[in-house]
Amino acid sequence: MASSTSRSKASEGTTKRYHPIVITLHWLVAILIFATVLFAGEEGEGGLAFRFGSLPPIGIHMILGISTLVLLTIRLLMRWFTKHPDWASAGNLLFDLVGKLTHLGLYVFTYSITITGILLATQKGLFARVLGLGNGALRGFGGRSLHLGGIHGLSWAILLLLILLHVGAALYHQFIKRDNLLSRMWFGK
């Protein structure tokens, strides 16, 4: 039986790019995260003033959030089971540690925001009222909605900071280190 370390190391290799499915899912998740924000807001409100048919902005927000969760999970599994390039060092142990923690945080806080969003929607009965699914709000949560909402909002704030770090580091690698890092997460030979 292979250990998780040897399985992870077996996935690394001389490949220069991530698998095309991993690349596609990376960019789809990035687009979905920001699209979801455009439709954020309390029930009856939204980031955009229009609807798609009879679906209010909060319904679109919920669908995009759930789609993000599903695609992120598929991406994580694909990343785990496909060959990928070795870690791109920044040439500094502290920066490398920050980079690894940033990547971990991107997953943790994307999962946090999507899962707390699903719990909030379930608790408030939004699946039933907005999407026509289920029977309504769950009883017995009491004042926990405020806590979930706070975690949901805090997760977005931290996720946004991590995204900025991630983009900044990619640009650092591409334009200052000139190691062509961006080609690893794009299509090509």
Backbone as CSV, one residue per row, in Angstrom:
resi,resn,N_x,N_y,N_z,CA_x,CA_y,CA_z,C_x,C_y,C_z
1,MET,0.846,-1.179,0.000,0.000,0.000,0.000,0.891,1.241,0.000
2,ALA,0.658,2.143,-0.927,1.477,3.350,-1.050,1.031,4.389,-0.031
3,SER,2.009,5.065,0.526,1.658,6.135,1.464,1.194,7.353,0.692
4,SER,0.548,8.276,1.402,0.055,9.487,0.726,1.215,10.309,0.189
5,THR,2.373,10.270,0.870,3.532,11.018,0.393,4.045,10.417,-0.903
6,SER,4.140,9.079,-0.956,4.641,8.467,-2.184,3.633,8.614,-3.321
7,ARG,2.333,8.597,-3.010,1.326,8.803,-4.055,1.437,10.213,-4.619
8,SER,1.590,11.193,-3.735,1.720,12.577,-4.178,2.995,12.757,-4.990
9,LYS,4.099,12.173,-4.532,5.363,12.276,-5.252,5.275,11.565,-6.590
10,ALA,4.511,10.471,-6.656,4.365,9.741,-7.913,3.631,10.587,-8.947
11,SER,2.790,11.506,-8.483,2.058,12.363,-9.406,2.924,13.487,-9.949
12,GLU,4.012,13.789,-9.234,4.906,14.839,-9.706,5.854,14.232,-10.719
13,GLY,6.380,15.045,-11.557,7.302,14.500,-12.531,7.905,15.583,-13.376
14,THR,8.296,15.178,-14.547,8.973,16.103,-15.441,7.995,16.886,-16.304
15,THR,6.732,16.685,-16.094,5.747,17.396,-16.899,5.871,18.905,-16.663
16,LYS,5.653,19.667,-17.710,5.806,21.129,-17.641,4.484,21.844,-17.373
17,ARG,3.367,21.148,-17.616,2.043,21.760,-17.460,1.139,20.836,-16.650
18,TYR,0.108,21.453,-16.128,-0.936,20.663,-15.479,-1.790,20.011,-16.553
19,HIS,-2.502,18.992,-16.159,-3.410,18.292,-17.072,-4.444,19.292,-17.592
20,PRO,-4.823,19.186,-18.875,-5.804,20.141,-19.437,-7.114,20.223,-18.657
21,ILE,-7.551,19.122,-18.072,-8.788,19.158,-17.276,-8.559,19.987,-16.006
22,VAL,-7.394,19.829,-15.374,-7.071,20.606,-14.177,-7.007,22.089,-14.531
23,ILE,-6.396,22.401,-15.674,-6.305,23.796,-16.120,-7.700,24.374,-16.355
24,THR,-8.531,23.634,-17.070,-9.892,24.088,-17.359,-10.665,24.330,-16.063
25,LEU,-10.571,23.379,-15.139,-11.289,23.513,-13.874,-10.740,24.672,-13.038
26,HIS,-9.435,24.898,-13.082,-8.837,26.032,-12.363,-9.477,27.340,-12.802
27,TRP,-9.533,27.546,-14.128,-10.068,28.810,-14.642,-11.586,28.893,-14.482
28,LEU,-12.291,27.771,-14.607,-13.747,27.784,-14.382,-14.075,28.140,-12.933
29,VAL,-13.340,27.552,-11.992,-13.573,27.867,-10.575,-13.283,29.342,-10.313
30,ALA,-12.204,29.863,-10.884,-11.873,31.287,-10.702,-13.005,32.172,-11.231
31,ILE,-13.500,31.859,-12.421,-14.595,32.642,-13.009,-15.855,32.520,-12.162
32,LEU,-16.165,31.299,-11.714,-17.369,31.096,-10.902,-17.303,31.843,-9.576
33,ILE,-16.125,31.869,-8.956,-15.999,32.588,-7.683,-16.385,34.047,-7.864
34,PHE,-15.852,34.680,-8.902,-16.158,36.099,-9.094,-17.563,36.323,-9.638
35,ALA,-18.077,35.406,-10.443,-19.458,35.525,-10.916,-20.428,35.403,-9.736
36,THR,-20.119,34.515,-8.813,-20.971,34.326,-7.633,-21.060,35.604,-6.821
37,VAL,-19.951,36.319,-6.705,-19.925,37.571,-5.945,-20.845,38.612,-6.577
38,LEU,-20.948,38.594,-7.904,-21.808,39.571,-8.581,-23.280,39.424,-8.187
39,PHE,-23.651,38.240,-7.761,-25.051,37.985,-7.408,-25.240,37.840,-5.900
40,ALA,-24.252,38.277,-5.110,-24.340,38.150,-3.651,-25.316,39.168,-3.093
41,GLY,-25.893,38.857,-1.973,-26.797,39.772,-1.295,-27.817,39.003,-0.497
42,GLU,-28.542,39.721,0.291,-29.601,39.089,1.068,-30.734,38.677,0.141
43,GLU,-31.597,37.844,0.650,-32.740,37.392,-0.133,-33.523,38.594,-0.650
44,GLY,-33.791,38.599,-1.932,-34.532,39.700,-2.529,-33.626,40.795,-3.055
45,GLU,-32.359,40.759,-2.681,-31.389,41.732,-3.176,-30.385,40.972,-4.022
46,GLY,-29.489,41.690,-4.621,-28.438,41.021,-5.361,-27.435,42.015,-5.872
47,GLY,-26.301,41.496,-6.319,-25.273,42.355,-6.858,-25.676,42.955,-8.189
48,LEU,-26.551,42.287,-8.914,-27.022,42.789,-10.194,-28.519,43.050,-10.096
49,ALA,-28.993,43.983,-10.883,-30.387,44.412,-10.773,-31.320,43.634,-11.697
50,PHE,-30.844,42.621,-12.371,-31.735,41.893,-13.276,-31.836,40.426,-12.874
51,ARG,-32.811,39.785,-13.448,-33.055,38.368,-13.193,-32.856,37.590,-14.476
52,PHE,-32.618,36.304,-14.324,-32.640,35.397,-15.467,-33.972,34.678,-15.384
53,GLY,-34.915,35.086,-16.206,-36.257,34.531,-16.131,-36.870,34.893,-14.800
54,SER,-37.377,33.908,-14.089,-37.993,34.178,-12.789,-37.016,33.957,-11.640
55,LEU,-35.774,33.621,-11.947,-34.790,33.332,-10.907,-34.166,34.631,-10.382
56,PRO,-34.347,34.922,-9.081,-33.758,36.146,-8.519,-32.245,36.006,-8.381
57,PRO,-31.541,37.124,-8.201,-30.081,37.079,-8.073,-29.580,36.123,-6.996
58,ILE,-30.277,36.019,-5.856,-29.812,35.107,-4.808,-29.866,33.663,-5.281
59,GLY,-30.811,33.321,-6.129,-30.895,31.972,-6.695,-29.714,31.697,-7.611
60,ILE,-29.344,32.687,-8.400,-28.183,32.551,-9.281,-26.932,32.413,-8.420
61,HIS,-26.828,33.207,-7.360,-25.708,33.139,-6.423,-25.583,31.723,-5.858
62,MET,-26.707,31.133,-5.468,-26.710,29.795,-4.893,-26.275,28.749,-5.917
63,ILE,-26.793,28.832,-7.119,-26.436,27.868,-8.161,-24.946,27.977,-8.502
64,LEU,-24.446,29.201,-8.626,-23.026,29.390,-8.924,-22.152,28.894,-7.771
65,GLY,-22.574,29.120,-6.541,-21.819,28.640,-5.384,-21.745,27.125,-5.331
66,ILE,-22.865,26.463,-5.564,-22.879,24.997,-5.565,-22.038,24.470,-6.729
67,SER,-22.118,25.113,-7.876,-21.298,24.715,-9.028,-19.809,24.855,-8.707
68,THR,-19.456,25.927,-7.988,-18.067,26.127,-7.571,-17.604,24.976,-6.688
69,LEU,-18.432,24.589,-5.729,-18.097,23.493,-4.826,-17.866,22.191,-5.593
70,VAL,-18.750,21.875,-6.513,-18.644,20.631,-7.283,-17.381,20.647,-8.148
71,LEU,-17.171,21.736,-8.892,-16.011,21.808,-9.779,-14.700,21.847,-9.002
72,LEU,-14.681,22.509,-7.846,-13.474,22.538,-7.027,-13.123,21.140,-6.528
73,THR,-14.121,20.380,-6.143,-13.881,19.017,-5.672,-13.340,18.150,-6.804
74,ILE,-13.928,18.268,-7.988,-13.424,17.514,-9.148,-11.993,17.946,-9.454
75,ARG,-11.728,19.246,-9.400,-10.376,19.759,-9.674,-9.366,19.196,-8.680
76,LEU,-9.730,19.184,-7.412,-8.829,18.671,-6.388,-8.521,17.189,-6.622
77,LEU,-9.540,16.418,-6.960,-9.329,14.995,-7.257,-8.459,14.806,-8.500
78,MET,-8.736,15.578,-9.537,-7.934,15.492,-10.762,-6.489,15.908,-10.484
79,ARG,-6.309,16.922,-9.693,-4.965,17.395,-9.346,-4.204,16.310,-8.602
80,TRP,-4.909,15.591,-7.745,-4.296,14.541,-6.941,-3.882,13.342,-7.795
81,PHE,-4.696,13.007,-8.800,-4.472,11.774,-9.554,-3.831,11.967,-10.926
82,THR,-3.400,13.160,-11.261,-2.722,13.380,-12.538,-1.311,13.896,-12.283
83,LYS,-0.455,13.716,-13.259,0.907,14.250,-13.137,0.841,15.769,-13.176
84,HIS,1.748,16.369,-12.429,1.801,17.824,-12.394,3.242,18.270,-12.223
85,PRO,3.519,19.505,-12.588,4.892,20.008,-12.453,5.328,20.057,-10.989
86,ASP,6.630,20.003,-10.788,7.179,20.180,-9.444,6.850,21.582,-8.950
87,TRP,6.915,21.773,-7.640,6.663,23.061,-7.019,7.608,24.107,-7.606
88,ALA,7.083,25.259,-7.941,7.900,26.355,-8.473,8.382,27.200,-7.297
89,SER,9.635,27.064,-6.955,10.199,27.796,-5.821,10.348,29.272,-6.162
90,ALA,10.114,30.091,-5.160,10.334,31.532,-5.305,11.790,31.881,-5.022
91,GLY,12.570,30.872,-4.597,13.970,31.120,-4.282,14.174,31.627,-2.864
92,ASN,13.130,31.535,-2.042,13.180,32.020,-0.675,12.296,31.096,0.163
93,LEU,12.862,30.535,1.230,12.112,29.578,2.046,10.829,30.174,2.617
94,LEU,10.882,31.427,3.060,9.688,32.076,3.614,8.620,32.248,2.534
95,PHE,9.009,32.719,1.353,8.050,32.880,0.250,7.471,31.538,-0.175
96,ASP,8.308,30.495,-0.183,7.808,29.163,-0.541,6.774,28.684,0.472
97,LEU,7.033,28.926,1.758,6.075,28.551,2.799,4.771,29.333,2.632
98,VAL,4.885,30.634,2.404,3.696,31.463,2.195,2.931,30.955,0.970
99,GLY,3.644,30.576,-0.082,2.995,30.054,-1.285,2.225,28.773,-1.016
100,LYS,2.832,27.866,-0.273,2.157,26.596,0.046,0.948,26.831,0.938
101,LEU,1.105,27.717,1.924,-0.032,28.035,2.798,-1.137,28.761,2.029
102,THR,-0.754,29.595,1.066,-1.748,30.292,0.239,-2.548,29.290,-0.580
103,HIS,-1.876,28.332,-1.200,-2.591,27.320,-1.984,-3.540,26.510,-1.098
104,LEU,-3.075,26.105,0.068,-3.930,25.384,1.004,-5.120,26.261,1.410
105,GLY,-4.842,27.525,1.727,-5.904,28.448,2.129,-6.935,28.677,1.042
106,LEU,-6.502,28.703,-0.225,-7.460,28.869,-1.321,-8.491,27.745,-1.307
107,TYR,-8.027,26.527,-1.089,-8.969,25.403,-0.996,-9.829,25.505,0.262
108,VAL,-9.188,25.718,1.408,-9.911,25.748,2.678,-11.010,26.808,2.671
109,PHE,-10.681,28.017,2.225,-11.668,29.090,2.305,-12.692,29.036,1.172
110,THR,-12.347,28.429,0.041,-13.377,28.219,-0.987,-14.375,27.177,-0.501
111,TYR,-13.870,26.116,0.123,-14.788,25.136,0.722,-15.602,25.779,1.839
112,SER,-14.971,26.592,2.672,-15.675,27.239,3.780,-16.810,28.115,3.284
113,ILE,-16.537,28.918,2.279,-17.571,29.843,1.798,-18.720,29.092,1.133
114,THR,-18.408,28.029,0.404,-19.488,27.296,-0.276,-20.308,26.463,0.716
115,ILE,-19.641,25.831,1.650,-20.365,24.990,2.612,-21.209,25.846,3.563
116,THR,-20.654,26.964,4.049,-21.471,27.827,4.916,-22.622,28.440,4.126
117,GLY,-22.406,28.699,2.844,-23.494,29.205,2.004,-24.620,28.193,1.867
118,ILE,-24.264,26.935,1.668,-25.279,25.878,1.571,-26.022,25.736,2.893
119,LEU,-25.284,25.777,4.003,-25.931,25.680,5.321,-26.864,26.864,5.572
120,LEU,-26.423,28.064,5.215,-27.285,29.243,5.369,-28.548,29.128,4.531
121,ALA,-28.378,28.729,3.273,-29.533,28.601,2.379,-30.508,27.549,2.898
122,THR,-29.977,26.465,3.421,-30.821,25.407,3.974,-31.549,25.914,5.212
123,GLN,-30.814,26.567,6.085,-31.384,27.080,7.331,-32.498,28.090,7.078
124,LYS,-32.295,28.950,6.094,-33.282,29.995,5.804,-34.399,29.526,4.874
125,GLY,-34.319,28.288,4.420,-35.340,27.763,3.517,-35.239,28.334,2.109
126,LEU,-34.065,28.802,1.722,-33.918,29.424,0.403,-34.009,28.412,-0.739
127,PHE,-33.605,27.180,-0.490,-33.720,26.181,-1.551,-35.180,25.991,-1.936
128,ALA,-36.060,25.986,-0.932,-37.493,25.826,-1.200,-38.088,27.083,-1.818
129,ARG,-37.804,28.241,-1.227,-38.430,29.474,-1.690,-37.883,29.970,-3.024
130,VAL,-36.582,29.861,-3.226,-35.967,30.455,-4.406,-35.842,29.456,-5.553
131,LEU,-35.459,28.231,-5.226,-35.220,27.242,-6.275,-36.321,26.189,-6.386
132,GLY,-37.265,26.211,-5.453,-38.356,25.239,-5.503,-37.934,23.847,-5.069
133,LEU,-36.883,23.747,-4.259,-36.387,22.455,-3.775,-36.579,22.367,-2.268
134,GLY,-36.989,21.233,-1.773,-37.115,21.039,-0.324,-38.419,21.580,0.222
135,ASN,-38.519,21.576,1.580,-39.764,21.941,2.245,-39.739,23.283,2.940
136,GLY,-38.612,23.900,3.067,-38.556,25.171,3.788,-37.399,25.199,4.749
137,ALA,-37.436,26.154,5.659,-36.328,26.361,6.599,-36.252,25.233,7.611
138,LEU,-35.037,24.962,8.038,-34.830,23.995,9.113,-35.124,24.681,10.435
139,ARG,-35.741,23.970,11.330,-36.028,24.520,12.635,-34.915,24.128,13.606
140,GLY,-34.764,24.924,14.641,-33.824,24.570,15.692,-32.453,25.201,15.563
141,PHE,-32.226,25.996,14.533,-30.921,26.645,14.401,-30.830,27.874,15.304
142,GLY,-31.960,28.499,15.583,-31.960,29.680,16.439,-31.115,30.801,15.869
143,GLY,-30.243,31.374,16.695,-29.418,32.506,16.304,-28.151,32.118,15.567
144,ARG,-28.000,30.873,15.164,-26.781,30.434,14.492,-26.626,31.018,13.099
145,SER,-27.693,31.560,12.550,-27.624,32.168,11.222,-26.598,33.290,11.193
146,LEU,-26.565,34.084,12.268,-25.615,35.186,12.344,-24.191,34.650,12.309
147,HIS,-23.931,33.558,13.017,-22.590,32.975,13.041,-22.215,32.429,11.667
148,LEU,-23.123,31.719,11.028,-22.844,31.190,9.687,-22.636,32.317,8.692
149,GLY,-23.461,33.342,8.797,-23.311,34.492,7.906,-21.980,35.188,8.117
150,GLY,-21.560,35.286,9.368,-20.270,35.886,9.673,-19.121,35.061,9.118
151,ILE,-19.201,33.748,9.273,-18.163,32.863,8.739,-18.149,32.937,7.211
152,HIS,-19.332,32.978,6.616,-19.464,33.069,5.155,-18.795,34.359,4.654
153,GLY,-19.093,35.475,5.301,-18.511,36.756,4.900,-17.014,36.842,5.180
154,LEU,-16.581,36.350,6.337,-15.160,36.348,6.676,-14.379,35.445,5.726
155,SER,-14.975,34.321,5.360,-14.321,33.408,4.404,-14.096,34.113,3.072
156,TRP,-15.080,34.920,2.631,-14.901,35.661,1.376,-13.763,36.675,1.505
157,ALA,-13.708,37.393,2.619,-12.652,38.403,2.799,-11.269,37.750,2.776
158,ILE,-11.128,36.632,3.480,-9.837,35.937,3.510,-9.536,35.342,2.139
159,LEU,-10.550,34.763,1.494,-10.351,34.193,0.160,-9.895,35.262,-0.820
160,LEU,-10.485,36.435,-0.753,-10.088,37.521,-1.647,-8.624,37.904,-1.427
161,LEU,-8.196,37.990,-0.176,-6.788,38.286,0.114,-5.870,37.190,-0.431
162,LEU,-6.285,35.938,-0.269,-5.476,34.825,-0.784,-5.411,34.839,-2.311
163,ILE,-6.519,35.195,-2.949,-6.522,35.299,-4.414,-5.549,36.386,-4.861
164,LEU,-5.565,37.510,-4.174,-4.633,38.594,-4.513,-3.179,38.148,-4.331
165,LEU,-2.895,37.422,-3.246,-1.550,36.876,-3.036,-1.170,35.914,-4.161
166,HIS,-2.101,35.046,-4.519,-1.893,34.045,-5.562,-1.593,34.713,-6.907
167,VAL,-2.388,35.683,-7.267,-2.189,36.401,-8.530,-0.874,37.182,-8.483
168,GLY,-0.618,37.844,-7.369,0.626,38.595,-7.222,1.853,37.706,-7.353
169,ALA,1.806,36.532,-6.734,2.932,35.601,-6.827,3.104,35.082,-8.253
170,ALA,1.991,34.795,-8.933,2.081,34.337,-10.328,2.713,35.413,-11.206
171,LEU,2.326,36.655,-10.990,2.909,37.762,-11.764,4.382,37.968,-11.409
172,TYR,4.734,37.792,-10.139,6.135,37.871,-9.715,6.969,36.830,-10.462
173,HIS,6.472,35.587,-10.458,7.190,34.518,-11.164,7.317,34.822,-12.654
174,GLN,6.229,35.284,-13.246,6.200,35.492,-14.696,7.072,36.665,-15.132
175,PHE,6.997,37.787,-14.416,7.622,39.009,-14.920,8.897,39.432,-14.184
176,ILE,9.100,38.963,-12.964,10.322,39.321,-12.256,11.320,38.154,-12.288
177,LYS,10.851,36.972,-11.909,11.716,35.791,-11.992,11.872,35.307,-13.430
178,ARG,10.900,35.624,-14.247,10.889,35.229,-15.669,11.048,33.718,-15.856
179,ASP,10.321,32.961,-15.025,10.399,31.502,-15.128,9.222,30.901,-15.899
180,ASN,8.432,31.767,-16.554,7.320,31.340,-17.397,6.305,30.475,-16.636
181,LEU,6.080,30.815,-15.379,5.186,30.045,-14.523,3.765,29.957,-15.076
182,LEU,3.276,31.030,-15.668,1.886,31.049,-16.136,1.609,29.998,-17.211
183,SER,2.625,29.585,-17.936,2.418,28.572,-18.974,2.001,27.234,-18.379
184,ARG,2.328,26.999,-17.117,1.956,25.740,-16.457,0.448,25.609,-16.302
185,MET,-0.242,26.740,-16.168,-1.686,26.732,-15.945,-2.413,27.284,-17.158
186,TRP,-1.862,27.011,-18.348,-2.508,27.389,-19.585,-2.326,26.265,-20.589
187,PHE,-3.107,26.297,-21.649,-3.091,25.235,-22.644,-1.936,25.420,-23.614
188,GLY,-1.416,24.338,-24.118,-0.338,24.411,-25.094,0.513,23.164,-25.041
189,LYS,1.575,23.191,-25.826,2.473,22.024,-25.882,3.475,22.079,-24.748
